[in-house]
Amino acid sequence: MASRIYDKKLKCGCLISSDSGGGLMPCHYDDSDPKQVEKCEKAWAKWRKTKDYKKHLKKIRERNR
């Protein structure tokens, strides 16, 4: 079984990997906690606006060739 390295952690708690084309370990699995859902949405929106996010996407593309 292959292992994956989660090299990013968002403020909401989501873990993100750029290994093997990317991966996600979410901070929640359902909508039972509206506060956590809101926290997660804000963290993702903020991260998507950064240079770090663009670098992450580039790593994924490079590693999937």
N, C-alpha and C positions, 0 to 999 in steps of 0.2 A: 504494500500500500504506500502510495506517495504521500509525502508530508507537504504542507503548505505553510509559508511564512506570512504572517499578517504584519505588514510593515507600517501600517497607518492605523491610528485610532482617533475617531472623531469625538468631539465633546459629548455627544449623546451616548457613546459607548460602542458604536458600530466599529468592527474591525475589518480592514480592507487589505487585500493582498494584490500585488502585481505579478505574482508567480503564475506561471502556466496560463496566461491570458486573463488573470484577475480572479478575484473571489471576494465574497462578502460573508461575514458572520454578523447578522443584524443584532441590534440592541434590544429588539422586541420582535415577536412573531405574530402578534395579532393587535387589534385595536382596542384591547380591553383597558389600556391605561392612556387616556387622551393626553395627559401631560407629557408622557414619554414620546408619544407620536409627534406632538408639536415640537418637542426638544430635538427630535431626530430630523424632522423636516427643516428646521432652522439650521442645524449643523450641516446638513447636506447642501442646502442653498448657499451657505457661506463658503463652504469648501469648493464648490463648483466655480466660484468666482476667483479662485487663487491660481497663481502660477504653479503651485504644487500639484493641483489637479491636472493641469495641462501636462506636466511632467509625468504624472501617473499614467495618463492615457497613452503618452508616447512610449513609456516602458512596456505597457501591455502590447501595443502594436509591434514593437521590436521583438518581444519574446514569443510572439505568435507567428513569426515568419516561417 
